[in-house]
Amino acid sequence: QVQLVESGGGLVQAGASLRLSCLVSGRTFSTSGMGWFRQAPGKDREFVAAIRWSTSSTLYADSVKGRFTISREIAKNTVYLQMNSLKPEDTAVYYCAASKTAGGGIPRYRYEYDYWGQGTQVTVSS
């Protein structure tokens, strides 16, 4: 099993920055990729960003490209999501997820992820 614990959410004004962290524990060697998803009230959970542990290759949703940066710190078993220039439409619960999917691609679909954290709330006021 793999456990994921997110932290770093909060209430900020538009234009501000936040950094989310996801601590990975358990059978971490079984995971190949990590991702961040978000879910706003009344909406489906959507992909935000993903990274492969081994290569640090990344993938972003168009809506966050250029503003958000995903990174990983292997020694700390932690994945980060640096969010800059936040907008009110970024308001959502942000979830960290881990994928066991083999191969060289970067997982971006919910079905490719095997473990999920509990989520952390990000609220951006206008």
PyMOL commands that set and color helices and strands:
alter all, ss='L'
color gray80, all
select helices_A, chain A and resi 28-30+74-76+88-90+110-112
alter helices_A, ss='H'
color red, helices_A
select strands_A, chain A and resi 2-7+10-13+18-26+33-39+46-52+58-60+68-73+78-83+92-99+115-116+120-125
alter strands_A, ss='S'
color yellow, strands_A
deselect
rebuild
show_as cartoon
